[in-house]
Amino acid sequence: MASGAERPGTSGANVVAFPRSAASQVSFDRLELQRILDLYGRMVAAGQWRDYAMNFEKDAASFSAYRRTSERPQARIEKRPALRGRQGMWTLFGEAGQVLRRGHELAGVLFPLERRLLKVVDG
């Protein structure tokens, strides 16, 4: 074939390759999810929560716990690795969307919920 000739069956269009890696999404690792679901199970047993939802995006992962499905989440735990060096990648949001606690460790961020669980079980 001559150097300028096209192959039979091709239209001369350039082939564009797919990007090498798709944009990764943030997720919970196994131990983090185990800790969150353990708290969720105890809150369900105490009658505080009945449903949950998880959301995984490019920059954040969140776990929302609901008293009833039709309501706003009673608590939302969010992981944002981009904030790891600043105020911490973990955030606990309340029912009205207010920030209840931020931190570098999941256990410290979950502490207000666990303390509330102890009051419900004891009282």
VMD Tcl script that draws the C-alpha trace (Angstrom):
set ca {
  {0.00 0.00 0.00}
  {1.18 3.48 -0.71}
  {2.02 5.66 2.26}
  {-0.90 8.08 1.70}
  {-3.53 5.46 0.83}
  {-6.28 4.41 3.23}
  {-7.07 0.86 4.14}
  {-10.20 -0.58 2.61}
  {-13.24 -0.20 4.89}
  {-11.91 2.77 6.88}
  {-13.17 6.29 6.57}
  {-9.96 7.98 7.58}
  {-11.27 8.97 11.05}
  {-8.83 9.06 13.93}
  {-9.29 6.59 16.75}
  {-9.48 8.19 20.20}
  {-8.40 6.00 23.11}
  {-10.34 5.86 26.37}
  {-8.78 7.62 29.35}
  {-6.32 5.43 31.20}
  {-8.12 5.51 34.51}
  {-11.65 6.51 35.29}
  {-12.13 9.06 38.04}
  {-12.02 7.10 41.26}
  {-14.65 7.52 43.91}
  {-14.20 7.76 47.65}
  {-15.41 4.77 49.67}
  {-15.26 3.37 53.17}
  {-12.73 0.65 53.82}
  {-13.83 -2.55 55.49}
  {-12.97 -1.56 59.08}
  {-14.61 1.86 58.75}
  {-17.79 0.35 57.36}
  {-17.79 -2.34 60.04}
  {-17.56 0.32 62.76}
  {-20.35 2.41 61.22}
  {-22.67 -0.56 60.67}
  {-22.01 -1.81 64.21}
  {-23.22 1.55 65.54}
  {-26.18 1.42 63.15}
  {-27.17 -2.05 64.39}
  {-27.05 -0.94 68.01}
  {-29.15 2.15 67.21}
  {-31.71 -0.03 65.41}
  {-31.87 -2.35 68.43}
  {-32.47 0.70 70.64}
  {-35.31 1.84 68.37}
  {-33.56 5.06 67.26}
  {-32.87 4.32 63.59}
  {-34.75 2.27 61.00}
  {-33.10 2.89 57.65}
  {-29.83 4.00 56.12}
  {-28.35 5.17 52.83}
  {-24.81 5.31 51.50}
  {-23.59 7.73 48.87}
  {-20.23 7.43 47.10}
  {-19.00 10.35 45.03}
  {-15.74 11.47 43.51}
  {-14.72 13.62 46.48}
  {-16.74 12.22 49.42}
  {-18.51 9.16 50.81}
  {-21.40 9.48 53.23}
  {-23.53 7.25 55.45}
  {-26.95 8.62 56.41}
  {-29.11 7.12 59.16}
  {-32.88 7.70 59.24}
  {-35.47 7.42 61.95}
  {-38.09 7.07 59.19}
  {-37.42 6.73 55.49}
  {-39.47 9.78 54.52}
  {-37.53 12.17 56.77}
  {-34.20 13.91 56.60}
  {-31.34 11.83 57.99}
  {-31.03 11.98 61.75}
  {-27.25 11.69 61.40}
  {-24.84 11.74 58.48}
  {-21.23 10.58 58.63}
  {-19.07 11.90 55.83}
  {-15.56 10.98 54.74}
  {-13.65 13.61 52.70}
  {-10.02 12.58 52.17}
  {-9.17 16.02 50.72}
  {-9.57 17.47 54.25}
  {-7.21 14.92 55.83}
  {-4.47 17.51 56.42}
  {-6.77 20.24 57.68}
  {-9.61 19.68 60.15}
  {-9.83 15.94 59.52}
  {-11.52 13.85 56.87}
  {-14.43 12.71 59.09}
  {-17.49 14.87 59.76}
  {-20.67 14.14 61.70}
  {-23.72 16.16 60.63}
  {-26.91 16.49 62.67}
  {-30.51 16.34 61.52}
  {-30.64 20.00 60.49}
  {-27.34 19.72 58.62}
  {-25.22 21.33 61.33}
  {-21.69 20.05 61.89}
  {-21.65 18.21 65.22}
  {-18.04 17.03 65.13}
  {-15.00 16.89 62.86}
  {-11.90 14.84 63.31}
  {-9.06 12.74 62.01}
  {-10.30 9.51 63.63}
  {-13.69 7.85 63.02}
  {-14.03 6.76 66.66}
  {-13.84 10.34 67.91}
  {-16.40 11.53 65.40}
  {-18.86 8.74 66.31}
  {-18.53 9.42 70.04}
  {-21.58 11.76 70.35}
  {-23.80 9.11 68.76}
  {-22.43 6.36 70.98}
  {-22.89 8.55 74.05}
  {-26.52 9.19 73.03}
  {-26.97 5.42 72.63}
  {-25.73 4.84 76.16}
  {-28.24 7.37 77.52}
  {-31.08 5.65 75.63}
  {-30.13 2.17 76.84}
  {-29.53 3.21 80.46}
  {-32.48 5.61 80.75}
}
mol new
graphics top color blue
foreach p $ca { graphics top sphere $p radius 0.5 }
foreach p [lrange $ca 0 end-1] q [lrange $ca 1 end] { graphics top cylinder $p $q radius 0.2 }
display resetview
